[in-house]
Amino acid sequence: MAEKIEEKKYVVGVDVGGQTTKIGVVDARGDVLSQTVIRSDTFGDDADAYIDALATAIKGVIKESGKEGQIRGVGVGAPNGNHYTGTIAYAPNLAWAANGSVDFSAKLSKKMGGIPVSLTNDANAAAVGEMTYGVARGMKNFIMITLGTGVGSGIIINGQLVYGHDGFAGELGHTNVVRYNGRTCGCGKQGCLEAYCSAIGVAKTARDWLEMSSEPSVLRDVEKITSKDVYDAAKEGDALALRVFEYTGTLLGRSFADFVAFSAPEAIVLFGGLARSKEFLYEPMKKAMEENLLKIWQGKVKILFSQLKESDAAILGASALAWEL
């Protein structure tokens, strides 16, 4: 007799990124038992070839963990992943899903012999992971902000992830922070939070400011400035780099005050590569948020940083979805 799904004690987490896909088998305590990585960017526009490779890799990591036949489900976090439809649609950083809709969950489940697959976007997966395993454990109301190549968000209200009527709720990175003559964002709009407060945005701020002044800075010696270069310069006390982070933190804090106004979260939790710059971001973020909050929320909303192990966090976030299957 087949083992009931609720008796199966392990899940698989899959984090689909623009370049790589991370895969891991996870137990109920949040321990990653085995994991692997495959490329996401070597399949051109052939979605079926990618899903074939992904299914093979998942089967391999399950076998390596010794948990064959004990997998409850597969949770997947992916850009433009839709929880309602199980599709990935018009994801600009995934060539095989950039120009249309891919029936991802159904195809992967079929390749996996019917194991159920739960899909959502990557920031939503991070929010569920934080609520299940991280600093938001036990919280019923919080907002997850992912600061990486872009700015993503996952919104938890009354213990539930907000999906909206079409599955795409929670695009706070595409709210406007600069209303006039703002930078063009990758989404096509101007002045988005993502255009300024992502890793790419931080690097662009530094480049723009260097071009507009003759101020001395160690960054002038860097050929292609990245956010890590700006962070390293700030650690050395570079005045321009420090101001870049103050500006970035201020924009984030102002936006956080707006976000608080519609969902009254207990905390805003930050995750992602840029969040590692917390020693330079926290104070301007907190100051700007408090200055722009209505008095009913001042002093009540925490800004927290994810404490999940970075190597496992993306897998954990995706795997958390599978416990609901």
N, C-alpha and C positions, 0 to 999 in steps of 0.2 A: 504493500500500500504506500502510495506516495506520501512523503512527509509534508505536513501542513505548513503553509508559508509562515504562520506565526511561530512555528517551532524552529525555524531556521535562524541561526544566531549570528550570521555574518552578512555584510553587504559589500558592494563594490562602489567606490567613488571614482568619478571620471571628471577631470578638469580639462576642458578643451580650450586651448589658447591659440593665438594666431600662428605661433611657430611650433609649439610642442603640446602634447596631450599627456597629462599625468594620470596614472591609474593605480589604485591601491585597494587591497582587501582590508576591511575595518571591522573590529568587533564592537560590542555594545559599550565598552568603556572608552572608545575613541582611540584605541591602539591600532596603528597601521601595521598589519602583519607581514605584508609583502607589497612591493610596488615596482612599477616600471614606467618608462617614458617612451613614447613614439613621436614621430614628426607629424604635424598637422598640415604642413605646407608643401608636401612633395607629391600631391595627388592632382594638381591642376584643378579642373572643374568637375572631376569625377568623384561625386559624393559616394557612390557605391563602393569604389575602390578604398576610400578612406574607412567606411563603415566595416568593410571586410577586414582591413588591417586592425581596426580597433577591436573587433570581436575576437580575432586571433590573439591579440595581446591580452585581453581580459581573461580569456580561457587559460592563457599561459600563467598569468599571475595568480589565478585561483588554484591552479594545479601546484604552483610553487608553494602556496600557503598551506596546502593539504586540506582545503575546505571544499573540495568538489562535492556537489550535491547538498551543500549546506548554505547556499547563498539565497538570501531573502529577495534581493532585488539589486538593481543598478541605478545609482543616482548620478545624473550628469549636469554639470554647470557649463554653459556655453554662451558665447555672445549671441544675442537675439534668440536665445532658446525660449520657447513658449510652453509654459506648463500645461495650459489648457489643450493645446493642439498636438503637442509633442513634436513640433516642427522647429527647424532653425531657418530663418528667412532673412534674406538681404543683409547678411553679416559681412561688412566690407573687408574684414581681416581674414576671412576664410574663403579662399577662391572657390571652393566647391559648394559654397552656400551664398555667394555674393550676389548672384543674379536671379534668385528665385527662392522657392521654398523647398526644403528637404524634409521628407517624412521620416525624421530621424529616429524617434522612439520606437515606432513600429518596425522599422527595418532592423534596428539593432536587436530588439527583442526576438525577432524571427531568427536572426543569425545566432542568438544565444540560446536557441532551443525553447523559447517561450518565457524565459526569465523576465519578469516585469521591469520596465525602465521608466524612471521618473526624470523629467527634464525641466530645467529652468535656466534663467540667465545667470551669468557667473556671480554677479553681485548679490542676487537673491540667494544663491547657494552659500555664499560667504555669511550672509545673515543667519540662515538656518544653522550653519555650522557653529557660529558664535553662540547662538541660543542653546544649542545642544551640548557643546563641549567647552565653550570659551568664557570670556568675561561677562557675557550677557546671560549666562545660565541662570534661570529663575526669573529673568525679566520678561514682562508681558508687553512692554512698549519701549521700543528703541529704534534707532535708524542706523543702518550700517552704511558707511561711506568707504568705498574702495578707491584708494589713490594710487594709480599705476599709470599705464600708458594713457588711460582715460580716467574719468571720474564716474564710478558706478554707484548705485545705491540699492539697498533692500530695506523695506519699511515693514516693521512688525508692529501691529496694533492688536491689543487684547490677545496676545499670544499667537496671532496668525499672520502669515506673510500676505501682504497686500498685492494682488495681481491685477485688479481692475477688471472691467468687463471683457477685455480682449487679451489679457495675459501679459500686457506690456507695462503695467504700472511701475513707477519707481525710476524714472529717468531724471533724477535731480541734477545730474551733471549737465543737463541741457536746459537748465533754467538760466536766465540772463543775470549777469553780474555787472556787465558794462553795456549800457543801453545805447550809447551813441558812438559810432565809429569803432565798435568792438572788433576784436580779432575774428576771423572766419574760422569756425569750428569744423571738424571733420564731418559733422552732420549736415553742414551747409548753412546753418544759422550763424549769426554774428553775436559775439559777446557772451557765449556760454561759459559756465563755470569750468567746464572741462578744458576750454581753450586757454585758461589761465592757471588752473590749480592741479592739473595732471603733471606727470613727470615731463612730458613734452612741453607743457605750458611754462613750467619753471625754467627750463632751458631757454625757451624763446624770450621770456622776460629778461633773462640775463643778457642774451645776445642783443636784444633791442636797446637795453640801457647802455651797453658798451658802445653801440653805434651812435647813440645820442649824446655821448659825453666823452671827455678825455680823461676821466677819472682813472687813476691807476688801480689795477686789479690783477691778481694772478691769473684770472680767467682770460686775459688778453693773450696769453701764451698757449691757450688751448685751441686747437684747430676746429674741432666739432664738439661744441659744448653739450654735455648731457646734464641731467639733474644730479647725477652723482658727482660730477665735476663741481657743480655749484655747492653741493653739500660739503665736499672735501675743502673747498675754498672757505666756506663758512667756519669749518672747524679750525682753520688756520687764522681766523679772525678777519678775513677779508671783508671790508666794509660794504662793498657792493653786493656780495653774496649774502651777507646778513640782511641787507635791506630787501633783497629779493624774497627771502623767506618771511620777513615781516609783512611785506605786501601780500604774499600768497596766503599767509595765515589770516590776515585781516579780511581778505575776500572770502575765505572759507567761513570765518566766524560770522560775518554778516549774513551769508547764506544760511548758516545753521540757525540763526535767529528766525529767519523766514520759515525754515522747515519746522521748527518748534511750534510755530503759530498754527500749523494745520494738524499736527498729530500729537502734540504734548508728550514727547518721549521722556522716559526716565534718563536716557543717555544717548549720546551719539558716539558710535564706536568706529574707530578708524583702522583700516587694514590696507596693506599693499606696500610696494617698494618705497613710495614717497613718504609713507607714514613712519619710516625709520628715521626721518628727520625731525622727530618729535621734539627734541631739545630746542629747535629753532622755530617750530610751528606752534607749539602749545600756547605760549603766553599771548602772542598776537591773536590767535584763534579765540581763546577764552575771553580776552579783553573785548574784542569786537563783538562777540556773541552777546556778552552781558550788556554791553552798551546799547545793543539793538533789540534786546528782548523786551516785551511788555513786562511791567512790574510783577504781574502774577506769576511769571516764570523765572525771574532773576534769582540766581543762587540755587536753583532747583535742578538744573539739567547738567549732568556730568559729561565731560569729554573723556572717553577712554580709548586706549590703544589695545588692539588684539594681542593676546598673549599665547595664541596657538603657535606651535612650532612652525616656523616658516616653511620648512621642507614638506610638512604634512598638511598645512592649513587648507590648501585648495582641495586636496583629496577628501579631507574631513568634511568640508563644507558641502561638497557634492554628495558624499556618502550619507549625510544626515537626511537627505531627501528620501532615501530608500527605506528608512525605517517606517515611513508612513504607508508603504505599499502593502 
